Amino acid sequence: MVYFEATSSEKFEELFNKHKSQKVIVFISSVTSPECKKILPSFKASASSHKEIAHIQVDIIHCFESKILSDNINHVPSFLFFKRNKQVDSLVGVNTNNFSKKVMTFVKQK
């Protein structure tokens, strides 16, 4: 499983920069959000199934300090899909079917 939990904006940027030459899915969450807790198992399952993609979870509190994420945050849970350091897609909400479809589309992208 290629799953990381960033506990600060610095740690997030370190993890993101380490994996930015590959595909990355960023899960923006909140420890107080029941919706985030609900979708977390799907995110971790994706990390187990798609080891070629780095999966990074970061709390929204740390996003506002991040140069990479500060302009992309509106709601939690949010998922941002990056390919070679460029955001190519996003998803907001807890619909596991929509998340799975987005991941499968992302996996197929070259």
VMD Tcl script that builds the backbone (N, CA, C; Angstrom):
set m [mol new atoms 330]
animate dup $m
set s [atomselect $m all]
$s set {name element resname resid chain x y z} {
  {N N MET 1 A 0.843 -1.178 0.000}
  {CA C MET 1 A 0.000 0.000 0.000}
  {C C MET 1 A 0.888 1.241 0.000}
  {N N VAL 2 A 0.547 2.195 -0.863}
  {CA C VAL 2 A 1.267 3.454 -0.911}
  {C C VAL 2 A 0.327 4.522 -0.362}
  {N N TYR 3 A 0.178 4.496 0.966}
  {CA C TYR 3 A -0.700 5.421 1.670}
  {C C TYR 3 A 0.134 6.194 2.673}
  {N N PHE 4 A -0.031 7.504 2.650}
  {CA C PHE 4 A 0.693 8.367 3.582}
  {C C PHE 4 A -0.293 9.302 4.246}
  {N N GLU 5 A -0.056 9.586 5.507}
  {CA C GLU 5 A -0.849 10.599 6.201}
  {C C GLU 5 A 0.081 11.745 6.569}
  {N N ALA 6 A -0.198 12.905 5.990}
  {CA C ALA 6 A 0.618 14.086 6.264}
  {C C ALA 6 A 0.067 14.784 7.496}
  {N N THR 7 A 0.922 14.988 8.481}
  {CA C THR 7 A 0.485 15.575 9.750}
  {C C THR 7 A 0.829 17.057 9.869}
  {N N SER 8 A 1.351 17.628 8.792}
  {CA C SER 8 A 1.652 19.062 8.754}
  {C C SER 8 A 1.761 19.473 7.294}
  {N N SER 9 A 1.716 20.769 7.050}
  {CA C SER 9 A 1.865 21.233 5.667}
  {C C SER 9 A 3.260 20.908 5.146}
  {N N GLU 10 A 4.254 20.972 6.018}
  {CA C GLU 10 A 5.624 20.645 5.606}
  {C C GLU 10 A 5.737 19.173 5.203}
  {N N LYS 11 A 5.134 18.302 6.008}
  {CA C LYS 11 A 5.170 16.866 5.707}
  {C C LYS 11 A 4.411 16.579 4.416}
  {N N PHE 12 A 3.267 17.251 4.223}
  {CA C PHE 12 A 2.524 17.059 2.983}
  {C C PHE 12 A 3.394 17.450 1.784}
  {N N GLU 13 A 3.987 18.621 1.837}
  {CA C GLU 13 A 4.783 19.085 0.701}
  {C C GLU 13 A 5.991 18.176 0.465}
  {N N GLU 14 A 6.578 17.657 1.529}
  {CA C GLU 14 A 7.690 16.704 1.394}
  {C C GLU 14 A 7.222 15.435 0.679}
  {N N LEU 15 A 6.090 14.882 1.110}
  {CA C LEU 15 A 5.553 13.665 0.481}
  {C C LEU 15 A 5.146 13.924 -0.962}
  {N N PHE 16 A 4.466 15.036 -1.187}
  {CA C PHE 16 A 4.016 15.354 -2.535}
  {C C PHE 16 A 5.218 15.522 -3.471}
  {N N ASN 17 A 6.194 16.272 -3.033}
  {CA C ASN 17 A 7.375 16.508 -3.883}
  {C C ASN 17 A 8.155 15.225 -4.144}
  {N N LYS 18 A 8.154 14.321 -3.197}
  {CA C LYS 18 A 8.838 13.040 -3.375}
  {C C LYS 18 A 8.173 12.201 -4.475}
  {N N HIS 19 A 6.854 12.345 -4.628}
  {CA C HIS 19 A 6.090 11.508 -5.559}
  {C C HIS 19 A 5.549 12.279 -6.761}
  {N N LYS 20 A 5.919 13.538 -6.917}
  {CA C LYS 20 A 5.281 14.373 -7.932}
  {C C LYS 20 A 5.563 13.946 -9.372}
  {N N SER 21 A 6.558 13.131 -9.596}
  {CA C SER 21 A 6.832 12.661 -10.958}
  {C C SER 21 A 5.911 11.510 -11.358}
  {N N GLN 22 A 5.102 11.029 -10.420}
  {CA C GLN 22 A 4.162 9.951 -10.705}
  {C C GLN 22 A 2.748 10.450 -10.450}
  {N N LYS 23 A 1.812 9.552 -10.441}
  {CA C LYS 23 A 0.428 9.905 -10.137}
  {C C LYS 23 A 0.238 9.979 -8.626}
  {N N VAL 24 A -0.555 10.982 -8.196}
  {CA C VAL 24 A -0.811 11.195 -6.778}
  {C C VAL 24 A -2.296 11.518 -6.600}
  {N N ILE 25 A -2.916 10.885 -5.607}
  {CA C ILE 25 A -4.266 11.265 -5.193}
  {C C ILE 25 A -4.150 11.857 -3.794}
  {N N VAL 26 A -4.632 13.076 -3.647}
  {CA C VAL 26 A -4.615 13.752 -2.351}
  {C C VAL 26 A -6.031 13.743 -1.789}
  {N N PHE 27 A -6.153 13.236 -0.582}
  {CA C PHE 27 A -7.431 13.201 0.149}
  {C C PHE 27 A -7.387 14.295 1.199}
  {N N ILE 28 A -8.193 15.319 1.003}
  {CA C ILE 28 A -8.266 16.415 1.963}
  {C C ILE 28 A -9.423 16.099 2.899}
  {N N SER 29 A -9.074 15.940 4.166}
  {CA C SER 29 A -10.049 15.461 5.138}
  {C C SER 29 A -10.086 16.373 6.356}
  {N N SER 30 A -10.947 16.008 7.283}
  {CA C SER 30 A -11.027 16.688 8.571}
  {C C SER 30 A -11.310 15.629 9.631}
  {N N VAL 31 A -10.608 15.703 10.728}
  {CA C VAL 31 A -10.805 14.713 11.792}
  {C C VAL 31 A -12.196 14.814 12.400}
  {N N THR 32 A -12.861 15.938 12.243}
  {CA C THR 32 A -14.190 16.115 12.819}
  {C C THR 32 A -15.318 15.762 11.846}
  {N N SER 33 A -14.989 15.372 10.628}
  {CA C SER 33 A -16.008 15.112 9.613}
  {C C SER 33 A -16.402 13.639 9.564}
  {N N PRO 34 A -17.680 13.330 9.824}
  {CA C PRO 34 A -18.132 11.942 9.698}
  {C C PRO 34 A -18.043 11.444 8.246}
  {N N GLU 35 A -18.218 12.354 7.287}
  {CA C GLU 35 A -18.124 11.978 5.874}
  {C C GLU 35 A -16.709 11.513 5.524}
  {N N CYS 36 A -15.725 12.197 6.078}
  {CA C CYS 36 A -14.331 11.807 5.820}
  {C C CYS 36 A -14.035 10.429 6.407}
  {N N LYS 37 A -14.558 10.173 7.587}
  {CA C LYS 37 A -14.375 8.850 8.207}
  {C C LYS 37 A -15.048 7.765 7.374}
  {N N LYS 38 A -16.167 8.120 6.762}
  {CA C LYS 38 A -16.916 7.157 5.955}
  {C C LYS 38 A -16.164 6.760 4.680}
  {N N ILE 39 A -15.494 7.714 4.033}
  {CA C ILE 39 A -14.825 7.447 2.752}
  {C C ILE 39 A -13.384 6.950 2.939}
  {N N LEU 40 A -12.816 7.116 4.124}
  {CA C LEU 40 A -11.419 6.715 4.356}
  {C C LEU 40 A -11.135 5.255 3.994}
  {N N PRO 41 A -11.988 4.287 4.336}
  {CA C PRO 41 A -11.696 2.902 3.944}
  {C C PRO 41 A -11.590 2.723 2.421}
  {N N SER 42 A -12.392 3.452 1.664}
  {CA C SER 42 A -12.307 3.370 0.201}
  {C C SER 42 A -10.989 3.945 -0.295}
  {N N PHE 43 A -10.541 5.025 0.324}
  {CA C PHE 43 A -9.261 5.635 -0.046}
  {C C PHE 43 A -8.109 4.668 0.249}
  {N N LYS 44 A -8.140 4.052 1.411}
  {CA C LYS 44 A -7.089 3.094 1.769}
  {C C LYS 44 A -7.148 1.845 0.884}
  {N N ALA 45 A -8.337 1.415 0.513}
  {CA C ALA 45 A -8.470 0.267 -0.397}
  {C C ALA 45 A -7.890 0.605 -1.763}
  {N N SER 46 A -8.102 1.824 -2.210}
  {CA C SER 46 A -7.519 2.271 -3.475}
  {C C SER 46 A -5.998 2.237 -3.395}
  {N N ALA 47 A -5.456 2.666 -2.264}
  {CA C ALA 47 A -4.006 2.639 -2.076}
  {C C ALA 47 A -3.469 1.213 -2.127}
  {N N SER 48 A -4.220 0.268 -1.582}
  {CA C SER 48 A -3.803 -1.137 -1.618}
  {C C SER 48 A -3.879 -1.711 -3.025}
  {N N SER 49 A -4.891 -1.312 -3.765}
  {CA C SER 49 A -5.104 -1.858 -5.107}
  {C C SER 49 A -4.233 -1.210 -6.175}
  {N N HIS 50 A -3.875 0.039 -5.966}
  {CA C HIS 50 A -3.154 0.801 -6.990}
  {C C HIS 50 A -1.840 1.320 -6.414}
  {N N LYS 51 A -0.911 0.410 -6.254}
  {CA C LYS 51 A 0.368 0.746 -5.628}
  {C C LYS 51 A 1.219 1.688 -6.469}
  {N N GLU 52 A 0.867 1.837 -7.754}
  {CA C GLU 52 A 1.615 2.734 -8.625}
  {C C GLU 52 A 1.223 4.201 -8.410}
  {N N ILE 53 A 0.200 4.428 -7.592}
  {CA C ILE 53 A -0.284 5.775 -7.303}
  {C C ILE 53 A -0.046 6.079 -5.832}
  {N N ALA 54 A 0.591 7.207 -5.553}
  {CA C ALA 54 A 0.763 7.640 -4.163}
  {C C ALA 54 A -0.552 8.223 -3.668}
  {N N HIS 55 A -0.992 7.779 -2.511}
  {CA C HIS 55 A -2.219 8.269 -1.878}
  {C C HIS 55 A -1.809 9.031 -0.620}
  {N N ILE 56 A -2.104 10.329 -0.593}
  {CA C ILE 56 A -1.699 11.167 0.535}
  {C C ILE 56 A -2.938 11.779 1.170}
  {N N GLN 57 A -3.120 11.527 2.448}
  {CA C GLN 57 A -4.213 12.130 3.208}
  {C C GLN 57 A -3.661 13.299 4.004}
  {N N VAL 58 A -4.360 14.419 3.958}
  {CA C VAL 58 A -3.928 15.598 4.711}
  {C C VAL 58 A -5.159 16.287 5.294}
  {N N ASP 59 A -5.040 16.724 6.539}
  {CA C ASP 59 A -6.142 17.425 7.189}
  {C C ASP 59 A -6.254 18.828 6.610}
  {N N ILE 60 A -7.473 19.296 6.452}
  {CA C ILE 60 A -7.729 20.595 5.846}
  {C C ILE 60 A -7.010 21.733 6.579}
  {N N ILE 61 A -6.810 21.575 7.860}
  {CA C ILE 61 A -6.111 22.606 8.639}
  {C C ILE 61 A -4.718 22.868 8.072}
  {N N HIS 62 A -4.065 21.823 7.585}
  {CA C HIS 62 A -2.712 21.973 7.048}
  {C C HIS 62 A -2.705 22.470 5.610}
  {N N CYS 63 A -3.838 22.402 4.934}
  {CA C CYS 63 A -3.889 22.780 3.524}
  {C C CYS 63 A -3.715 24.271 3.306}
  {N N PHE 64 A -4.221 25.062 4.220}
  {CA C PHE 64 A -4.161 26.509 4.027}
  {C C PHE 64 A -2.732 27.025 4.101}
  {N N GLU 65 A -1.853 26.263 4.736}
  {CA C GLU 65 A -0.451 26.634 4.828}
  {C C GLU 65 A 0.359 26.096 3.652}
  {N N SER 66 A -0.224 25.210 2.871}
  {CA C SER 66 A 0.488 24.566 1.776}
  {C C SER 66 A 0.410 25.404 0.506}
  {N N LYS 67 A 1.545 25.611 -0.119}
  {CA C LYS 67 A 1.593 26.341 -1.392}
  {C C LYS 67 A 0.930 25.532 -2.496}
  {N N ILE 68 A 0.953 24.230 -2.381}
  {CA C ILE 68 A 0.398 23.350 -3.416}
  {C C ILE 68 A -1.125 23.336 -3.359}
  {N N LEU 69 A -1.699 23.337 -2.163}
  {CA C LEU 69 A -3.130 23.109 -2.007}
  {C C LEU 69 A -3.965 24.336 -1.656}
  {N N SER 70 A -3.383 25.420 -1.261}
  {CA C SER 70 A -4.154 26.520 -0.677}
  {C C SER 70 A -5.274 27.036 -1.567}
  {N N ASP 71 A -5.116 27.000 -2.886}
  {CA C ASP 71 A -6.154 27.515 -3.788}
  {C C ASP 71 A -7.200 26.475 -4.159}
  {N N ASN 72 A -7.010 25.236 -3.776}
  {CA C ASN 72 A -7.876 24.148 -4.227}
  {C C ASN 72 A -8.887 23.675 -3.200}
  {N N ILE 73 A -8.989 24.325 -2.076}
  {CA C ILE 73 A -9.785 23.796 -0.979}
  {C C ILE 73 A -11.105 24.547 -0.844}
  {N N ASN 74 A -12.200 23.811 -0.943}
  {CA C ASN 74 A -13.514 24.388 -0.708}
  {C C ASN 74 A -14.341 23.565 0.269}
  {N N HIS 75 A -14.218 22.236 0.210}
  {CA C HIS 75 A -15.035 21.332 1.026}
  {C C HIS 75 A -14.226 20.090 1.398}
  {N N VAL 76 A -14.701 19.410 2.448}
  {CA C VAL 76 A -14.173 18.085 2.780}
  {C C VAL 76 A -15.336 17.117 2.779}
  {N N PRO 77 A -15.096 15.902 2.399}
  {CA C PRO 77 A -13.858 15.403 1.810}
  {C C PRO 77 A -13.701 15.858 0.357}
  {N N SER 78 A -12.460 16.105 -0.004}
  {CA C SER 78 A -12.114 16.430 -1.388}
  {C C SER 78 A -10.956 15.547 -1.813}
  {N N PHE 79 A -10.956 15.215 -3.087}
  {CA C PHE 79 A -9.878 14.415 -3.659}
  {C C PHE 79 A -9.314 15.176 -4.847}
  {N N LEU 80 A -8.015 15.321 -4.865}
  {CA C LEU 80 A -7.336 15.977 -5.974}
  {C C LEU 80 A -6.432 14.959 -6.647}
  {N N PHE 81 A -6.510 14.889 -7.960}
  {CA C PHE 81 A -5.753 13.921 -8.748}
  {C C PHE 81 A -4.655 14.659 -9.500}
  {N N PHE 82 A -3.412 14.260 -9.246}
  {CA C PHE 82 A -2.261 14.900 -9.872}
  {C C PHE 82 A -1.508 13.902 -10.736}
  {N N LYS 83 A -1.064 14.372 -11.870}
  {CA C LYS 83 A -0.226 13.566 -12.754}
  {C C LYS 83 A 0.964 14.425 -13.158}
  {N N ARG 84 A 2.142 13.945 -12.848}
  {CA C ARG 84 A 3.376 14.677 -13.126}
  {C C ARG 84 A 3.282 16.131 -12.662}
  {N N ASN 85 A 2.874 16.289 -11.425}
  {CA C ASN 85 A 2.869 17.570 -10.728}
  {C C ASN 85 A 1.762 18.528 -11.183}
  {N N LYS 86 A 0.830 18.080 -11.991}
  {CA C LYS 86 A -0.264 18.933 -12.445}
  {C C LYS 86 A -1.602 18.309 -12.036}
  {N N GLN 87 A -2.488 19.137 -11.496}
  {CA C GLN 87 A -3.806 18.627 -11.138}
  {C C GLN 87 A -4.594 18.364 -12.414}
  {N N VAL 88 A -5.126 17.133 -12.529}
  {CA C VAL 88 A -5.871 16.740 -13.728}
  {C C VAL 88 A -7.342 16.460 -13.444}
  {N N ASP 89 A -7.711 16.342 -12.174}
  {CA C ASP 89 A -9.100 16.055 -11.841}
  {C C ASP 89 A -9.323 16.313 -10.358}
  {N N SER 90 A -10.592 16.330 -9.971}
  {CA C SER 90 A -10.939 16.479 -8.555}
  {C C SER 90 A -12.313 15.860 -8.315}
  {N N LEU 91 A -12.593 15.635 -7.059}
  {CA C LEU 91 A -13.883 15.074 -6.649}
  {C C LEU 91 A -14.175 15.572 -5.241}
  {N N VAL 92 A -15.423 15.971 -5.030}
  {CA C VAL 92 A -15.854 16.412 -3.702}
  {C C VAL 92 A -16.994 15.507 -3.264}
  {N N GLY 93 A -16.934 15.023 -2.035}
  {CA C GLY 93 A -18.023 14.233 -1.492}
  {C C GLY 93 A -17.641 12.817 -1.130}
  {N N VAL 94 A -18.644 12.079 -0.629}
  {CA C VAL 94 A -18.392 10.746 -0.077}
  {C C VAL 94 A -18.999 9.611 -0.890}
  {N N ASN 95 A -19.405 9.860 -2.089}
  {CA C ASN 95 A -19.994 8.801 -2.896}
  {C C ASN 95 A -18.894 7.825 -3.323}
  {N N THR 96 A -18.901 6.631 -2.746}
  {CA C THR 96 A -17.833 5.665 -3.022}
  {C C THR 96 A -17.840 5.202 -4.474}
  {N N ASN 97 A -19.009 5.133 -5.097}
  {CA C ASN 97 A -19.058 4.755 -6.514}
  {C C ASN 97 A -18.389 5.800 -7.385}
  {N N ASN 98 A -18.673 7.080 -7.125}
  {CA C ASN 98 A -18.025 8.152 -7.884}
  {C C ASN 98 A -16.519 8.146 -7.664}
  {N N PHE 99 A -16.105 7.906 -6.418}
  {CA C PHE 99 A -14.673 7.850 -6.122}
  {C C PHE 99 A -14.019 6.708 -6.893}
  {N N SER 100 A -14.620 5.540 -6.873}
  {CA C SER 100 A -14.062 4.380 -7.579}
  {C C SER 100 A -13.964 4.642 -9.077}
  {N N LYS 101 A -14.988 5.269 -9.647}
  {CA C LYS 101 A -14.972 5.582 -11.082}
  {C C LYS 101 A -13.858 6.567 -11.415}
  {N N LYS 102 A -13.696 7.596 -10.585}
  {CA C LYS 102 A -12.630 8.578 -10.809}
  {C C LYS 102 A -11.261 7.916 -10.742}
  {N N VAL 103 A -11.084 7.045 -9.761}
  {CA C VAL 103 A -9.799 6.354 -9.612}
  {C C VAL 103 A -9.529 5.481 -10.835}
  {N N MET 104 A -10.524 4.742 -11.295}
  {CA C MET 104 A -10.321 3.864 -12.457}
  {C C MET 104 A -9.991 4.682 -13.707}
  {N N THR 105 A -10.645 5.802 -13.898}
  {CA C THR 105 A -10.326 6.685 -15.020}
  {C C THR 105 A -8.901 7.196 -14.894}
  {N N PHE 106 A -8.524 7.572 -13.683}
  {CA C PHE 106 A -7.171 8.083 -13.416}
  {C C PHE 106 A -6.115 7.010 -13.671}
  {N N VAL 107 A -6.393 5.788 -13.252}
  {CA C VAL 107 A -5.464 4.666 -13.438}
  {C C VAL 107 A -5.192 4.459 -14.929}
  {N N LYS 108 A -6.226 4.591 -15.751}
  {CA C LYS 108 A -6.093 4.345 -17.183}
  {C C LYS 108 A -5.379 5.447 -17.932}
  {N N GLN 109 A -5.265 6.619 -17.340}
  {CA C GLN 109 A -4.572 7.719 -18.019}
  {C C GLN 109 A -3.085 7.411 -18.127}
  {N N LYS 110 A -2.531 7.784 -19.250}
  {CA C LYS 110 A -1.091 7.558 -19.452}
  {C C LYS 110 A -0.303 8.759 -19.020}
}
mol reanalyze $m
mol bondsrecalc $m
mol representation Tube
mol addrep $m
